Amino acid sequence: MPNGFSRSRGTISFNGVWKKFRTGEAHDSLRDLLPALFKRPAVGASDDAPLRPREFWAVRDVSFRVDPGEVLGIIGANGAGKSTVLKLLTKVLRPTRGTISAPGRIGALIEVAAGFHPDLTGRENVFLQGTIMGMRVREVARKFDDIVEFAGISDFIDTPVKRYSSGMNARLGFSIAAHIEPDALVIDEVLAVGDLAFQTRAFARVAEMAERGIPVIVVSHQLDRVASLSTRAMVLDHGAIAKEGPADECISFYTTQATKTTEEIPLHSPIRLTALDVPAQSVKSGERASFRVTGEIDPGVDLEHTEPLGLRVRSTSSGELVSIFGNKRCGLTIREPGRFVVEVDLQFNLPPGVYMLEVHPHDGRRQRPMHQSLVASMTVTEGTTFIGKNQLNPRMRFAEPRTDR
Amino acid sequence: MKRIIADFAEIARDYITYRDLLWQLVLRDVRIRYKQAVMGFLWALFMPTLLVLAGLLVRMAVADSAQPGIGAPGIGGIAARGVLWATFAAAVSFGTASLIGNAVLVGKIYFPREVLPVAAVLSNGFDGLVGGLVVVIAAPFLGAQATMALLWVPLLVVLLVLLAIAVVLAFSALNLFFRDVKYIVQALMTVGVLFTPVFYRSTDLGATGARIIAYNPLTPVLEGVRLAVFQGHNLLQPLVVEGIVAWSPWMLGYAAALGVGGLLIASLAFHRAEGIFAERV
């Protein structure tokens, strides 16, 4: 096995993994080549050399474990180290420090059309790309019809791929990768491939693969996809794990961090929201759902200019806030210090997707949350009473008296 | 030592696991060379034909009236060595660029990187086979001798392939670290034909020249093929022509040692370095 890498049964694990990269041009190639030839550290790479100028840690001290049946979502800004983690896992890169173990055959939905040669036909490329991804020719041949059918390009399979549209190219690549029977699966930003119809099928296919009881890692900027696939998530920031936990908490952490609207949570806040109970995890578009928020207010808090209960609803797919309100703005005043329990009833006039409910005390003077408090996710499913993006509260009346015949 | 054995076990396992990929890469390279090509299979004959013509020209230029003309065996010898040389040179040039040429794959997807340079050599070997087939068909008319010595030819061809793979493994990896390696190799392959007995026999260089040119690892292969095919010479026996050593069994040992030893060392170095390839493409 390559340095720092070992085979495991069914479980992916990273133990204190670090990866060093260098910026700018490399002028000292010999310095990299010679040690590689003569040193062969046993499993467990441990390069303790300090960073040299222009070097940086792309991945720093990352440890996690994904057991069979689990789906770990990794989110983070561009350059946070997500793809590097996947490349370390798929053995494209070797860790500078730490150890990685993973099952034998890792199905990688990454760069699914990278091996295509434009002059070769779709058929020839299916065999080429399939073997690049670690399949045997016999296996590709057996799945060939399924691959072509899933990609929906049967009529063009004997056409050189240089005549394909970029969508057809990506669909064929995805389809090949999606027909591997892997021991573990990693997915990096391939769910945005093709048109809407294909995306839906691709997503269903990935969800189906994820349900085979193998460990799965998903990297995507489509946060709603991460939310609905993952059993757990992890936020990477500058190569380190910034947060780990349930997907909705991580998404909320990441989106609020990315939009930078909240302040640090103070050690002791005079207003504390202690519980957010959402009984129904999903609701049909246009229908109502309610949930409870419990909080405590210290005596002497200026309730004139604060709303103890502020609520924001955020779309996980775009990270955008779709609605912001608070108890005062809903006509409910909280005058007394002490414990309070408020029931919030919302009509989810929202397009289908996953939304974050973020509750926090609201600073009325500065028009912003005092600090981040609690979050929960709500999945809005296809409904019949509301279709569209915004509820315009339409009113209709006859402009002229009707004439009866 | 234990580590080295473990490395070779890994290398062997990689080749076995990814043999289908190796084959698909060879197919890819062969297909794209013959698709949308004006010459198609004539391409495989193009370089050897040019080399034979160039060889005849060189021989005419250096000929003096005292010596007899080149004759059919002379032409046959140049053709056989020309095909071998052209195949070797193309394989080395093509193979050296194989890792850079597949940078997207090397940077994004895991598979044993050895398959890229080895596939490059084998796909050029396919061209060599086509050219070689023509030489085999023409050989009886060019004075080839049907003797047991012909059995040496497959062995020499295998040696040439081993040498090519060893060189290509080393150069393709070096090219990732030093990008000018590709140009150095191209230059070497352009003028290399002059430092290799393709147009001339090693004995044409005189006693000292023959001794020096024997250090070129291709000399035993090319001269061995010529002597076995056109003179029916058993390569286990030395051959002295006009007081100059034309062949010695040691030459065979030298080429075999370089081919096998070079392949082992290059494979090991390549295998140990390949973990950092993705960062250098």
Interface residues (C-beta under 8 A of the other chain):
Chain A: M1 P2 N3 F21 A26 S29 L30 D32 L33 A36 L37 R40 K87 T90 K91 V92 L93 R94 A108 I110 E111 A114 G115 H117 D119 L120 E124 F127 L128 T131 I132 M133 G134 M135 R136 V137
Chain B: R3 D7 E10 T17 Y18 D20 L21 W23 Q24 L25 L27 R28 R31 I32 K35 Q36 V104 L105 G107 K108 I109 Y110 F111 F177 F178 A269 R272 A273 G275 I276 A278 E279 R280
